[in-house]
Amino acid sequence: MTLELVIFDCDGVLVDSEGPLSELVVADLATRGFVVSAEDFHDRFTGGTMKDVDRRLREAGAALPEGWVPFIYERIFARMAAGVEMTEGAVALIDWLEARGVAVAVASNGPMQKMRGSLGPSGLLERLGARVFSAHDHGTAKPEPGLLLLAAEAAGVAPARAVMVDDSPVGHWAARDAGMGFFGYVEHGNAAKMEAEGVALVHSMAGLRARLEEMLDG
């Protein structure tokens, strides 16, 4: 495979935000009488869009009010504005990819306002600009392949020459249906979910660079 584009998910890959955000949602759910640990919430209810999370929680018996999704997003935006940690080595990996002539993009199911908080402080949001794709802006979300295909089209790269890096099965399904390569990123969790997908796993940005380097130099 000739590698010309790497598409990153945001939360749980470029930024270590899944834990803090799960804790925020779990605290809100507890006030509504639905008690679940942050780990259990992440394993059972996340993946896809926040509307998917809302639906799964209701199916599990959570008594959520109408308008819970925009309410919880406001809480999430405030938490992101307070700062979340970039994954160690993420910016350096993007520097290296671009130095090797490989295009970089971000494809997230989260809204752009959320990524302003997560990617803005590091300068990545401004640096990548129009190469950051939010499902909220394009009417298509993972596991559909549309967001990834938009990123490839914008980069002028055939899907077969692109790789998606995601920490969720929905990212794998989107990459598979888009005809792209895939790495499951499990530094911040989801190892069991991703292992069940039968995909290649990476546990750090250094490990991801090694796998990408093999593709470029092999």
N, C-alpha and C positions, 0 to 999 in steps of 0.2 A: 504493500500500500504506500502510495506517495502522500505524505502528510502535508496539507496546505492550510488547514484551519483547525483550531481547538476551541470548542464552545464549552464554557464553564457554567454550571449552575452557581447561584449566589450563596444562599443560606446553607450552611453545612459543608460548603466546599471552599469558596473564597473567604468567607467569614464564619467565625465560630459563634453563630447566633442561635442555633437550634435549641441548645440547653436553656439559655436565658428566656427565650420566647416561650418555650414549653412551660417553664416555671410560672411565667406571667399568666398564661391561659389557665393553668391548673389552679392558681390562686383565685382567679375569677370564678371558675367552675365550683370551687369549694363554697363560695358565698351563695351559690345557687343550689347547694345540697348534693352536688355530684362530685364525689371524692375519688380522685385517681392520682397516682404518682406521676411525676414528670416523665419518668422513663416509660411507664405504661402508656401515658398519653401519646408520647412520641411514637411508640411502637404500634399502637392500635389505631390512632386517629389521623396522623399526619400523612402527607403525600398527596399530591394534587393541589387543588386550590382551597382557599379558606371556605368557600361554599361547600366543598366536599367534606371538610372537617365538620362544618355545621351540620350537614346531613348525617354523618356517621355518629356524631354526639347525640343527636335527637333519636336516632335509631337505637342507641344504647341506653336511652332513658333520661338524658339530660334535659331539664326543663329550661330551655333557652328562650328568651323573649324575642319577639319580632325585632329585627334590626340589630341582632347580636353581632353579625359580621362587621358592619361599619363601626359599631361600638368597640369591638375588640381590636379592630385595625387602628383606631385612634390611640388605644393603649399601646399597641405595638409600635406605632410611629414615635410616640413619646419615648419609649424605651430605646429605640434605635437612635434617636437624636441624642440620648445620653451617652452613646458610644458602645460599640461592640468590637471585639478583637478580630483583626484580620488573621487568617490562618498563616502560621509561620511559613515563610518562603513563597507565599502566593505572588507577591509583587515581583520578587526576583525571578520566579518562573516565567511570568509574563514578559519581563525584560529579556530573558534568554530566548524565548520563543520568537519574539519580534526580531531579535538580533539574528536569528537563524532564518528569517524570512517567512515565518509561519504567522498567519493572521490569527487574531484572538477576538472572541465575542463572548457575551454573557446572555444566557437565555433563562429567565426566571418566571415562575408562575406568580410571583409576588408583584405588587404594584410599584411603579417607579418611585413613589414617595418613600417607600420602604428602603429601596436601594440608595436613595439619596443619603439616608442615615447610615447604611452599611458600607457603601463604596465611596461616599463623598469624602470622608476625612482622610483617606489614603491617597486621594487624587485620582483613583481609578475611574470613577464615574465621568469626570471631566475628560480624562485621557482617552477613554474608549468611546465616549460620545454616542454617536448613532449606532455603534456596535453593541449597545446594551438593549436587549429586547425584553419587554414585559408582556406577559399574557394579557394584562389588563388593557394594553394599548392596541393589541392586534386581533382580539377576538378568537384566539386559539391558545390552548394551554396543553402542556404535557399531561397525559400521555399521547395526545395527538402530535404528529410530527411537524405540524405547520410552523411553529415558532423556530424550530431548528432549520427548516428549509428556508425560511425568511433570512436567517442569519447567513446561511451558505450563499443564497442568492445575492445578498448585499455585499458579501466578500468576493463574489465572482468565482466561487469554488464549487466544484461538483461534490454532491453529498458523499460519494464514495471516497473522497480525499479529505474528509472531515472526521473528527473524533469529538464525542460528547463526554464530559466528565461530570458525574452527578452522584449524589448520595442516596437517591431514591429509585425504587423500581419504575416509577412513572417516567423518569429520565431515560432509563434503559429501553422501555417500550417505545418511547418517542424516537430514540436514536435508531433502534432496530427498524422501525417502520419508515424512517427517513433514509435508510440505507447507509448509515454512518457507523463508524467504529465506536466503541464505548469502554470507559473505565469506571468502575464503581469506587467512589471515594469514601473511605470508612474511618478516617482519622477521628472524627467526632461522633461516631456511632453508626448504627444500621448495618453492622457487619453481617449479622445473621440473615437479615432481609436480602442483602445484596448477594451473599453467598448462595442463597436459595435460587437466585436468578441465574446462577451458573456463569457469571461474568468475571472478567479479570479484575481483581481488587488491588487498590493501592492504599497505603496507610499513611502517607505523608506527601508533601510536595516534592521532597527529594526523591521518593520512590516513583512518583508520577513522572518527574523529569527523566529518570533512568529508563522508564518504559517508552517515553516519547523519543528519547535519544536513540533507542534501539530501532524505532520506526524510521527515523531520519537517516541513520547511518547504516542500517541493515541492508 
